[in-house]
Amino acid sequence: MYLRFDNSHARGLWLAVGYYSPGCPDGGDWAKKGWWRLEPGQAATVLETTNTYATFYAEADDGRVWAGGNTTNLPSQEFDWCWNTASSAGEDVGMRQLSSTNAWAPWTSTINLT
């Protein structure tokens, strides 16, 4: 399954995702990647996964946040890290969980950020 994010919000936003990555060097099975910049009306396909679950965090220029309960540390610069990797200059945020009962299927799921 491909995860596509659509910025239907009135302001630009920054997006990060979390995904299943077995054998990550930090000893865990999850990783995180960001940042994608999406202006209003823009969309991006950011992840291909065969796992049922993924996570995301987004923050708009006007302060609107899309978050959840899966806490991890996200840096301000571009990153592609294991889940437990952190930066002293980063911020702990909660990432929202996504799930699909058909993650193996070759279609795109679109998440509209409004």
N, C-alpha and C positions, 0 to 999 in steps of 0.2 A: 504494500500500500504506500502511496505517496501522500505526504502531508503538505497541503497547500494552505497558505495563510493569505487572507484577503483583508486589506485595510479599508473597512467601510466606515471608519471613524473620521471625524472632521479634521484631524491633525495627523501629522507624521508620527511614526512610532518606531521603536526598536524592539526586536524580537530575538529570543533565545529559545533553544529546544533541548530537551533531555531525551535520551534514547538508550535502548538495550544494547550493550556492547560487552558480551561475555569475555572474561579474561583481561579486563582493563588492568594496567600495571599497578593501580592503587589497591588491588585485591578485590575490587567490586565488580559488578556486572553492568554498570551504567556509565554513560558519558554525557557530556553537555557541549553545546556548540552555539556560538553567537558572534557577532550580532548581525542581524539583517535590518536594513533600513527600508521601511515601507512608507511611501508618501500616500496621502489620501487617494483611494482608487487603485493603488498598486497591489499586485499580488505576487507571491513567490512560492515555488515549490521548494521546500528546504530539507526534506527528509524522505528517504525510502526505508521502509522497515517491514519485516515479516513478523514483528512482535505485536501482540495485542495492545500494548500500552506504550505511550510516549508522554512527555510533559512539555509545557511551554510557559514562558513568562514574557509579557510584553508591557512596555511603558510608553505612553504617548507624550508628546511635547507639552500638552496641557495638564499633565499629571495623572491622567486616567491610567489605571494599572489592571492588567489581567493576570491574576496570580492564584495560587492554591496552597496546599499544605505540604508539598514535597520540598523541604528546605535544602538549599545548597548555596554555595558562595559563587557569585558571578562577578568577574572583573569588569572594569569599564572599557577595556580594549578588546579587540577581536580575540576569540579563544576557541579551542577544540581540545577539551580536557576530560579526564576521568571525573566522575561525579564527586569524589571526595577531595579533589585538588582544589586548593583555595589560594587566595591572594590577600595579603594584608591590606592592599588598596581596594579589595573587592567589597561586595555587600552581600549579606545573607538575605536571600529572598525565597519565597514559596512559589514553586512552579505548579501550575494546574495540570492535573492528569487528564489525558485523553485515552479513550479505549475504543476498540473496534472488534467486533466478534469475527470479522473476516479480514484480518490484517494481511493474510497471505495473498489476497486477491490483487490483481494488477490494475486497480483503479485509484483515482485520486480522491481523497477526502479533503474538503475545503472547510477551513475554520474561518468564519467571518468575525472579525474584530470590529464591534460597533461602538 
